[in-house]
Amino acid sequence: MHRFEELKIWQKAMDITENCYRATDSFPKEEKYGLTSQLRRSAVSIPSNIAEGAGRNTNGEFKQFLGIANGSSYELLTQLYLSKRLNLITEEKVRPIINEVVQVTKMSYALQRTLNKS
């Protein structure tokens, strides 16, 4: 079992989630149950799956949940790109979030490789 609060990947994923909530505050009200909700749910899923995996009994289980977090990361990226294409968010607001998601995904793959070795 790992202390998820101490994991840099979890901390960065929490930053992404916070930034997504702030970014979607300005989305139109008609998107409340559409893209806004979907973006927030996929963002929340990333640190949630990292935490759940960290609390599992084996490194294999942890690795599996990191894989699920990666899937949520790609889902979030798609939704961010769509938000930009629909002019719901500016490039200058979305780019830092996209960069953070890519960084967390890279960290996840590296952590998975480390878990394979142990």
N, C-alpha and C positions, 0 to 999 in steps of 0.2 A: 504494500500500500504506500502511496506517495502523498505527501501533503500538497494538495493541488494549489492552495493559496500561495505557495512558495515558487511554483513553476512559472517561469517567464512567459511561456506560451499561453498559459491561462490568463495571466495579467494583461498581455497584449490583446487576447481575445475579448477580455472584458472592456478594454478601451475601444475596440471595434464596435462592440454592442452599444456602448454609450454614445459613440459618434454617430451610429446609425439612427438611434432614437432622436438625437438632436437634429440630424439632417432631414428626417422625415416629418419633423414638427411643422415644416412649411409646406408639405404636400397638400394638395386640394382635399377638402372634406370628403368628396366622392370616392377617394382612394383609401379611406379609413379601413374598410373591410377588404380591400384589394391589395394593391402593391405595398401600401404602408404596413399592413399587417403581415404580409408575406416577408418583407424585408426584415422586419423586427424579429419574426419567429426564426428565420434562418440565422440571423445574427446571434440571437440568444442560444441557439442550438450549438454553436461552436464551443463557447466556454463550458456549457452544460455537459457536453459529451466528453470534453477533456477531464472535467471534474469527476464525472461518473466512471470513466476509465481508470483514473488515478485511484479510485476507491475499490477497484476490483482486486481479486486475489492473485492474479497472475499477470506477467508481462504480456502474454498473448492476448488476454482480455483487454488490457490497457491499449495495446496496439490496435485491436479491433475498433475500439471507441475513437481512437485517433483517426482511423479511416473514415468513420462516420462523420467526425468533425470536418475532415477534408471535403466530404461530399457536401456538407452544409456550406463550406467556404465557396465552393464552385457555384452552388445555388445562389448564394449571396452576390457573388460577382456578376452572375447573369442578371439578377434583379437590379443591381447598381447600373450596369450598362444599359438596361432597358429604361431605367429612370432618366438617364442622361439622354437617350434617344428621344424620349417623350418630353424632353425639356422640363422635367420636374425638379431637376437638380443641375447646378452648373458644373462645368469641368473642374473649376478650382475647388469646389466643395467635395466632389466625388473622387478626384484623383488621390488625395491622401488616404482615404478609406480603402480604395482599391489597393494601393501600395501596402497598407497594413495587412490586408487579407492575404496578399501574395506572400508577404513575409511570414505570417503565421503558418501558412501552408508549407512553406519551405522548412520552418522549424519543426512542424509535425512530421514531415518525411524524415528529417534528421533524427528526431527522437525515436521514430519507429525503427530506424536502422540500429540505433543504440540498444533498443529493447530486444532486437533480434540477437544481438551478440551476448546478452546476459542471460 
